[in-house]
């Protein structure tokens, strides 16, 4: 995944893959991991109150 944070202090977390990366302002970062199973996984910002404020989404991994 390539991520660019364009506003504020944030990070990126997916619990099931032990993914956690800081997302510096206005800098593209690349996050690599292996999603070995088809499923829907929640990703979110781990900063205080960000997830509960709606800063999360779903990563859908399809079965090949």
C-alpha positions in Angstrom: 0.0 0.0 0.0 1.1 3.6 -0.6 -0.2 6.2 1.8 0.2 9.9 2.0 -1.1 11.8 5.0 -2.1 15.3 3.9 -3.5 16.7 7.2 -2.6 16.3 10.9 -0.9 13.6 12.9 -1.9 10.1 11.9 -0.7 6.5 11.6 -1.9 3.3 9.9 -2.7 0.0 11.7 -4.0 -3.4 10.8 -4.1 -5.8 13.8 -4.3 -9.1 11.9 -1.1 -8.5 10.0 0.9 -6.8 12.8 1.1 -3.7 10.6 1.8 -0.3 12.2 3.4 2.6 10.5 3.6 6.3 11.3 2.4 8.5 8.4 4.4 11.7 8.4 2.7 14.8 6.9 3.0 15.2 3.2 5.3 12.2 2.7 4.3 9.1 0.7 5.1 5.8 2.6 5.0 2.3 1.3 3.6 -0.5 3.6 4.3 -4.1 2.5 2.7 -7.2 4.0 1.3 -10.5 2.9 -2.4 -11.0 3.0 -2.5 -14.8 2.8 -6.2 -15.2 3.3 -9.4 -13.7 1.7 -11.3 -11.6 4.2 -12.2 -8.1 5.2 -9.8 -6.4 7.5 -10.2 -3.2 9.4 -7.4 -0.6 9.1 -7.4 2.5 11.2 -5.5 5.5 12.7 -4.3 4.5 16.2 -4.0 8.1 17.5 -6.2 8.9 20.5 -9.9 9.0 19.5 -9.2 8.9 15.8 -10.7 5.5 15.2 -13.8 6.3 17.2 -14.1 9.6 15.2 -14.4 7.5 12.0 -10.8 7.3 10.8 -10.9 3.7 9.8 -11.8 1.6 6.7 -12.0 -1.9 5.4 -9.4 -3.6 3.3 -11.0 -6.4 1.2 -8.7 -9.3 0.2 -10.1 -11.4 -2.6 -9.4 -15.1 -3.1 -7.5 -15.8 -6.3 
